[in-house]
């Protein structure tokens, strides 16, 4: 009996929608020339399998280590953090949570390991129990929503501080912690419906950990506000775009023939950076959101067929890109923020004195402009 026939028999008897052979059968079906097998499905599952098994562990290890390093370094200097860095602490903490909850507890054991072991080893946390199903979905939905909300909060805070400096530039740092606690609570509340409405139930004779058929509107709610999200990055992009245009207009009108001040240059550079980050985030999040929406539309009748699986596989590929963004954000933050570099370097007293001295020299000029702008 061929391996495909064995897998097909196993899948027929498999009690869950997700199986250890999901990323293996498409290429085998294409090799045997079976109806419905396509090159695109084979390529998609192969890329997802290879990435999940061999690349995701490396990327997520680097991302998790870098994120935790930055969070610890900032928390050790919590009394000296401005509001923007306070938001970064929470945003990076949320990213670390997503890294653990989705990459290490789902992508690797449910996608990567089954692919690498030809379906012999696997672990599906969603099907452990009804409570674990709801809690796991709620956990990564909350952390992804939280990260997006803190990105939005940082942009709104900066917008208010620059456009209304008399009212907001000198707001105490303590209010940054208050705003952060409020954002955490709001993010959790936004995803409470996920914890309540996601259950283990049967669809087409298979057990699935998802929203019940009468609550499928929640699929669109979660896709737009959680996972990679779309709403928050769009708002962040619009805020920073309007700010960039306003600053550019101000520079043209008020500095024609004169030297542009360091403060104005700092504001403009920071806004360009924020706009760039939000644009990158949106570019990477859109494929996932579109893939999820297509999958939801195709599965309206409750059937999880091969086209639906293809859409979900594309969404899972986008999840892997999401973890690349985590690494990218850490690198960008360390490159552009001298204050963060200083705090991170302080965790390694064994670093060469020359490197530390060079970094301290950079800190002086960088920290001055950061203080003027209320951000680093």
GIURCOR-V710195 format. One line per field, one symbol per residue. phi: phi as a letter, one per 30 degrees, with the letter a starting at -180 (. if undefined). burial: + if it has 9 or more other C-alpha atoms within 8 Angstrom, else -. A space follows every 10 residues. Layout:
# GIURCOR-V710195
phi=???
burial=???
This chain:
# GIURCOR-V710195
phi=.ddddddddd ddcddcddbd ceccdddddd ddiddidbdd dddddddddd dddcceeddd dddddddded ddddddbedc dddddddded dddddddded dcddcbeddc bddeddchid baacdecdad ddeddddddd dddddddddd dddddddded dddbddccdc deeedddddd dddddddddd ceedddcdbd bcbhicdbca ddedbddded edddcbhdib eddddddddd dddddddddd dddcbdibdd ddddddeddd dddddddddd dddddeeddd ddddddddce dicccddddd dddddddded dedddededd dddddccddd eedddddbdd deeddddddd dddedddddd ddcibc
burial=---+-++--- +--+-++--+ ++++++++++ ------+--- ++++++-+++ +++++++-++ -+++-+++++ +-++--+--- ++++++++++ ++++++++++ ++++++++++ ++++++-++- ++-++++--+ -+++++++++ ++++++++++ ++++++++++ +--++--++- --+-+++--+ --++--++-- ++-++-++++ +-+--++++- ++---+-+++ ++++++++++ -++++++-++ +-++--++-+ +---+----- --++++++-- ++-++-+++- ++-++++++- ++++++-++- ---+---+++ ++++++++++ +++++++-++ --++--++++ +++++----- -----+--++ -++--++-++ +-++++
